[in-house]
Amino acid sequence: MTRPIRRREGLAAVVAAVGVVLGAVVPVEAQQGAITLLEDLASALRERPVWTAPYHQEFVPAGMTAGEQVEGEVWVAWPDRAHFRSGSPTVRMMGLDGRLVRLVDLDLPSCEEHQLDDDEWARIPLAAVLDPQSAVDRFTVLELGDRGFALAPRRPGGVARVEVVLRPDNLPLEVVVIDPQGATNRLEFGVWTALAQPPQGGWLPLAPAGVQCTGEGAAVRGSGDDGRGRLRR
């Protein structure tokens, strides 16, 4: 039996960093094939209000060949919503609602929030999916086999490289996030299903009973704001 992944990198890296610099910048002309796949992914995400899929995740620390593994489920909605649940029963949840990220651990229990600033938002891989043509301003976009692409931020940040392989329907089959220290976070997705509504409870997971969320996001959001269940277009 594998232990649940407790590291912040385990889920947060997929969404908030869901982007160090490689040696040479690839000319824009050489990136067009990869950018086409990036555009195909963005187009597929826009086709339905919400997509959900099961996933298998493995976090391998730098210098190791194997790591902790966990099963989970993810919901995503274009342009800036995502919700992850991991463990059986669920022990950890992470939500992205616009630029607000919330991480909930039911074991500890704890609730942490982070408000992405303009610079952080511009450098995460999600920003490249939302605006593929401008991605070349912030990322080196590389082809990866027949159905994949890689993103390498041109300025150092939370991740060194993100690799994405698409299914025939242009939704993700595999996402690999490599951090600057060499740790690898790999997610393999099952079949994606289209939905009309967000996950139950909304995009941002509820804090455990008796726990108050901490972090700069909590201060910015305020206790009276509740937009967790809305779909934005």
N, C-alpha and C positions, 0 to 999 in steps of 0.2 A: 504493500500500500504506500502511496506517495503522500508526502506532507503538503498541505496547502501552501501556496506561494505567499509569503508575508511581505516581500520586498515591495516598496513603492514602485520600483522599476517594473515589476511584474505586469501591472496593468497600466500605470500612468504613462509609461514610455510609448505605448501604442497610440494613445490619443494626444497627449500633451507634448510629446517630443518625438502620437498616431499620427525627425530630422535630426576629424570632422571634415574637415576639408581634405579632399584627395589632392594628389600632386598637381596635375594639370587640368585646366578648365577645358572641357570638350566643346568645340565649336557648335553653335546652334544647329547648323546643317546636319551634324552627326547625331543630334539628339532627336530628330523629327520622328523616327520610328517609335522611340520610347514615349515621346510626348503624345503621339497618337493613342497609345495604350492608356496613358494617363487621362486623356480626354474621353476614351471609351468607358473607363471606370466612372468618371464624373457623370457621364450621360446615363449609365446604368443606374446609379444611385438616385438620379432625378426622376426615374420612371415611376416610382411608387412612393407613397408618403413615408413608409417605414419598411426597413428590411431587418430580418432577424436570422441568426444561424447559430448552431452549436460550434464550439471550438475546443481544440486541445492545445494546451500551452506548456512550453518547457522553457524555464529560465536557467541558463548555463553560465555560472560565474566565469570571469576571465581566467584562462589557464586550465579550465576543466573541460572534460569531454561529455559530461552528462550532468543534469541538474534536476531541480524540483519540477514536478509535473502536476497539472491540474486540468480538470474539465470545466467548461463554463458555457455561457450563452451571451450573445451580444445582440444589441439592437442599434441600428444607425438610421439617421434621417438627414438628408441633404437640406441645408448646407452645413449645419454645425451642431448636430446633436448625436450623442452616442451614450450607451449604457452597457456596462459589463457586469456580469454576476459570475462568481467562481466558487467552486466547491459544491459538494452534495452531502448535506444540505448547504445552501448558500452561506458562506462565511465572510466573503469580501465583495464589495460593490464599488464601482466607479462610474461617475456620470460626467458628461460634458454637455453644458447647455450654453451655447454661445461661447463666451470666453471664460466661463466659470467652470472649474473642475472640482468635483467633490469625491473624496475617497472615504469609504466607510468600512471599518473592520468590526464585525460583530463579535469576534473572539475577545478583543482587548477589553471593553469595546472603545471605539474612537470614531471621530468624524473630523476630517481635515478638508479645508477648501483653499483653492488658489485661483486668483484672478489673473489671467494672462494679459500682459501688457502688449502694446503694439509690436514691439520688437520680438517678444516671445512668439506671438501669434504668426508673424511673418516668417519665422524660421521653422515652424513645425511642419511635418509632412502633410497634415490635413489641409493647410493653406495651399499647397501645390495642387491638391486634388480639386479644390474649389476654384482655382484660377490657373489652369494648366499652362496657358501661353505665357503668363508672367512668371511661371516657376523658374525659368532659366535665369531670372534676375537674382534668385536666392539659392538655387540648387543646381548642381551638376546632375543632369538627368541622363541616365545610361540605359542602354538596352540590356536585357537579362534573358537570354534564350528567346524562344519564339513568342512566349506569352507573358513576359515579365519586364519590369523596369526597376531601376535602383535610383534612389535620391541621396545625394551627398550634399549637405549644407556647405555653402561657400565660406561661412564664418563658423568658428567653433561654437558648439551649443551642447544640448543635452544628449544628442546622439551623434554617432559618426556616420552611419549609413542605414538606410531603410530599403529593404528589397521586397518587392511585391510581385506575386505570380497570380495571374487572373484565370478564372474558369472560362469555359466557352461562352458563358452568358455575360462575361466581362465583370463579374463580381469577384471579390478576392478568394483565392484558393489557399494562399499562404502569405503571411507577412513576417518578415524577420527584421528585428530592430537590434542594431549593434551599437553599444555605447562607447564613449571615448576610451574606456579602460579595457575594452575587448569583451565584455559580457554580452551574451546573445539571448534575446527574448524571441522565441519562435511561436507563432500561432498558426495552426492549421484549421481551416474552416470546413464545416460540412455544407449541406445544401442550404442555400438562402431561400427564405420564404417571405413573400410580400405581405405586409399588414397595412391596415388603415389607421391604426391608432398607436400611440407610444406604449411602452411597457407599463404594466400595472404599477402605480405609484409615481409615474412620471420619470423624466430623464435624470433628475438628481435624486439619488437614493436618500431615504429618510434617515435621520440620525437615530442611533439606538436609543431606547427609552432611557431617560435620565441623563443623556449626553448632549452637550452643546457643541456645535461645530466651531472649530478654531481655525485661524488663518486669516490673511488679509481679505479673502473672498467673503468671509462671513461678515466682516465689517462693512464691505462695500454693498453687499446684498441687503442686509438688514433683516430683522426677524419677521417683518410683516409681509415680505415679498414671497408669493407662491405662484410661480408660473411653470411648475414642473410638468404639467400635463399638456401644455399647449403645443401645437405644431405651428412653426413659423415658416412663412414663405415670402 
